[in-house]
Amino acid sequence: MLRFLIFLVPIFLYGDSLKSLLEFASTNSDLVVSKTYSKESKKSLVDARKSAYYPTLDVGAFYQNLNERTPMQAGDIYSGYAKLSFDIYDGGNKSNLLSQSKNEHKASEFDLASTKKSLGLKITENFFNIKSLQATLASRDEAKKSLQEQLTRMKRFFTAKLATSDDVDRLQAAYDTNIFEMESIRLQILTIHKALELNVGKKIISLDKSSFKEYAQSDMQLIDSTKSLMAQKDALVDGAKSIDSVYYPNIKVEDTYSAYGYNNTDALHPKGLDNQNKIMLSLNMRLFDMGTVSKNKEALMINSQVVSTQVAYAHKEQQMQYELAIIRINISNIKIKSAKSALKSANSAFFNN
């Protein structure tokens, strides 16, 4: 039992660092797993589109029975066949579908990257919010001790007729308000802690101290969510092109080999061929469809314009947020400098006294 407790102690001694939480969430968060599956699905579709360029091989069989036999035809015919097909020209349909799938896969990759970064930002924000609230709670706890001492002392003064009931009530109100604020902070910590566990995807016992290095980045880079929209727009354009391929000639060659067998035959109902190889070259081209295909293409092109407008908006929004972020960073640096000065002044006053 003692050995078990010894092995169990490190679990509670060491908390999760911000780095470990980010690394775990990048592969295990439900949001990341969902986006990963979506990306793999798009990749499989790309592979399927590539396979469409190869010839296809089909096999089949049939059995035919005639109750009233047709002259010069056997009553029972059964056959097995193999058919090899190859599209010589399809108006660019396969190439456009492949390009569409590649762009959809590219969009899913950007979605995954965007989700990881957005999730990492939420985790980082929650992590340091909890740390900040814990520090505030610790200061409130110190205030609680101080107020408790003052309240006890003031009650003694009141008993000795050296203070009024107003003085006691004022300290009691301050003490009770501090208790209420401490409980409110604990609720905030619990709420953010639960959100952190949800984002990370695991139970979190405690948090270690963590810090990060400042990264100097002067130029704005396009975010992944905008890149995803751009890839989606390209995919819609490719889809429109693939629909348009129906107006071009579609040329296909097929080679079918069949083997036949017969029953219920006689002189008037003889057997047919034992086997046959048939090669067929076909051409198909849409001449008129009341504008069905062209309207479908038009709908996709309009959707691509919708996404294009979203891309323009997202780019403007990012530029705005980038400019505001620079200002917020400068203000935060001033706030940090002010806090350091206040701490230095407080320490100087404390030690001098």
N, C-alpha and C positions, 0 to 999 in steps of 0.2 A: 504494500500500500504506500509506504514511504517513497519507494522508487517511482511509483506512478505519479505522486505529487511533485517529485523533483522534475520529472519530464513535463509536467503540466504548468509549472511556474513560468517558464519563458513565454508561454502563450499570452499570459496576462502582463508580463513585464514589457513586452515590445508591442507598440502600436503600429498602425499603418502610416507610412510616410506618403506625402503627396505623389511622389514618383511611383511608388508601388501601386497606389490607387489608379493612377493614370494608365500604367502598364496593364493592370488587370482589366480595367474597363475597355481598353482598346481591342480586346479579343473576346471578352465574356459578357459585356453588357448586352441586354436583350435588343436594344436599338442597333448596336453594331452587328450582332449576329443576324438580325433581320436584313440589314442592308448587305451583309456578306452573302447571304443566300440569294438575294436579288441579283447581285453581281454575278454569282456563279450561274444563275439561270440565264442571264443575258449572254454569258460566255458559251454556254451550251447551245444557245440559239445561233450564235456565230458559227460554231462548228457544224451545225445542221445546214446552214446556208452554204457553207463551203462544200459539204458533201453533195449538194444538189447539182454540182457541176459534173459529177461522175455518172456513167450509165447506170440504169436500173435493171434488175433482173427479177422477173416474176415467174412463179410456177402456179399451175392450176390444173383442174380436172373437171370433167362433166360426165354425166350419164343421161342418156335420152332413151325413152321407151315410147313407142307408138302403138296405141291400141288398134287403130286402123292403119295398117302399114301403107306407106306411100309407094307406088310402083317404082321399081328400080332403086329402092332404098331399104336397107336392113331395118328390122323392127327394133333392135336394141343396138345402140352405139355408145361406146364409152371411150374416153380419150384423156390423155395427160399431155400437158404442154409446158414449154418454157419460153418466155418472151424477154428479149433484150431490147431496151429502148434507150435512145439518146437524143437529146435536144440539140439540133445543129445551130439553130438561132431562135432566140425568144424575145427579140426586141429590147434586150438589155434588162429584162425582168430580174434574172438571177443576180446580176452584178449590182443592181440598185437595191435589191432586198438584202444582199450581203453588206453593202455600205450602210444601209439603214440599221442592221443589227449591230454592226461595229460601232456606230454612233450611239446606239442605245446602251451598248456595253460600256462605252467611254463615259456616258452620262451616269451610269450606275457606279463606276469607279469614283467619279467626282462626288456623287452622293455619299458614298461610303467615307471618303476622306473628309467631306464637310461634316458628316455626322460625328466622326471621331473628334474633330477639332471643336465643334460646338459642345459636345459632351465633355471634352477636356476642360473647356472654359467654364462650364457649369460646375464641374467637380472642383476646379481650382477656386472658384468664387465661393462655393459652399464650404470648402476646407478652411479658407481664411476668415470667412464670416463666423464659423464656429470658434476658431481661435480667438478672434476679436471679442466675441460674446463671452467666452470663457474668461478672458482677461477682465472684462467689465464685471462679470459675476464675482471674480476674485476681489476686485476693488469694492464691490457692494458688500461682500462678506466682511471685509475689513471695516467698512463703514458701520455694518451691523454691530460688530464688537465694540466700536467706539461709542455708538449711540446707546448700546446696552449699558456700558459703564457710566455714561453721562446720565442716563435715565435712573439708574440705581442710586447714583450720587444725589441727583435732584430729589428723589423720593425721600432720601435721608434728610436733606435740607428742609423739605416740606414738613417732615415729621418734627424737625427741630424748630419749626416756625421761621426758617431762614429763607424760604422760597414760597411762591404762591402756587395755587393749583393750575393756573394758566401756564406757568413754566413747565410743570410736569406734563400737562396735556399737550403742550407744543412739542416736547421731546417724544412723547408717546406717539403723536401723529407722525413725526419724522421717522420714528422707528418702524411703525406699521407700514408707512409708505415705502420704506426701503425693503421691507419683507415682501410687499406686493410686487415691487419692481424686480426683485430677485426671482420670484416665481415666474414672472412674465419672461424674464431672460432665459430661465430654464426651459420654458415652453418653446421659445424661439430656437434654442439650441437643439431640443428634441425634434422640432419640425424640420430644421435644416439637416439634422443628422439622418432622419428618415429619407429625406430627398436625396442625400448623398449616397445612402445605401441603395436606393432605387436606381440611381444613375450608374453607380459602380457595378452593381449586380451581385453584391455579397454582403454578409453581416459584418459590421465594423464595430469593434470593441472600443478602441481608443485611437487617438491620432498623435503621431510624433510631431516634433517641431520640424518645419520645412521652410526652405527659402528658395528663391530663384534668382538667376543672374539677369541683369538687364540686357536686352538684345537690341542693338542699334540697327534700325531698319528705316532708312530715309525715304525710300521709294515705295509707293503703294503697289501691291500685287493683287491681281484679280483673284477673288475668293472662289473656292471650289463650287459653291452653290450656283454662282453665275456661270462658271464653266460648264456645269451640268445643263443649265438652260440652253446654252449655246449648242451643246451636243444634241439635245432634244430637238432643237430647231432644225439642225442638219438632218436628223433622222426623219422628221416630217417631210422635208423636201425630197429625200430619197424615196420615201413611201409614195409620194405623189408621182415621181418619175416611174416607179415600178408599175403603178396603175396605168400610166400612159402607154406602157409597152404593148397593151392589147391592140392598139391601132397599128402596130408594126407586124410584118409577116412572122409567123411562128412556124418554123420548119422542124419536123421531127422524123426520125427513122426508127423503124421497129423490125426486128427479126424474130419470128415465132416458129418454133419447131414443135410439131404435134405428132403424137403416136396414137393410133386408133385400134379399137377392138370391136368385134361384132358378134351378135347372137340373133337368133330367130331369123335366119336367112334361108333363101331357096333360089330357084332359077329366076323368078320374077322379082326377088328382093335380094340381090347379090351384095357381097361385101364391097366396101369402098377401099380407099387407099389405106395402106398399113401405116404410112408416115408421110409427113409433108413439111416442108420448110417454106415459110412465106416471108418475104421482105416487102415492107411497105414504107413509102416515103410520102409524108402528108404535109400540107401547107394550110395554115388557118390564119385568117385576117379579119378583124372586125370592121365592117363597113358602115353600119348604122345601129344605134342603140338608144335613140331619143336623148342623147347627151348624158346618159347615166355615168359613164366613165369620166367624162370631162367635168361633170359636176362633183364627183367624188374627189377628183384631183383638185378642183377649185377649193373644196372644203378643207383639204389638207394644207393647201398653200395659205389659206386664210388663218388656219391654226398656227402655221409657222410664223406668220406675221404677228399673231398674238404673243407667241413666245419671244419673238424678236423685240417687241415692245417691252416685255417683262425684263429682258436682258438689259435694255437701255435704262429702265427704271432702277434695276438692281445696281448697275454701274454708278448711276448718279447717287443712289443711296449710300453705296460704299464710300464714294468720294466725300460725301457729307460726314459720315461716321468717322472716316479717317481724319478729317480736319478737326472734328470735335475731340477725337481721341488724343491728338497732339496737345490740344488745350488742356484736357483733363490731366494728362501726364504732367504738364508743367505746373498745374495747380497742386497736384499731389506731391510733387517734389518740394514746392513751397511749404505745403502742410507738414511734410516730414521734417524739413529744416526747422520749422517753427516748433514742432514737438521736441526735437533734439535740444533746441535752445531752452525750452521750458524745463526739460528734464535736467539739463546741466545747471540751470538756475536753482531748481529744487534741491538737487544734490548738494550744491554749494551752500545753500541756506541751512540744510539739515546738518551737514558735517561741521559747519562753522559754529552752530549752536551746540 
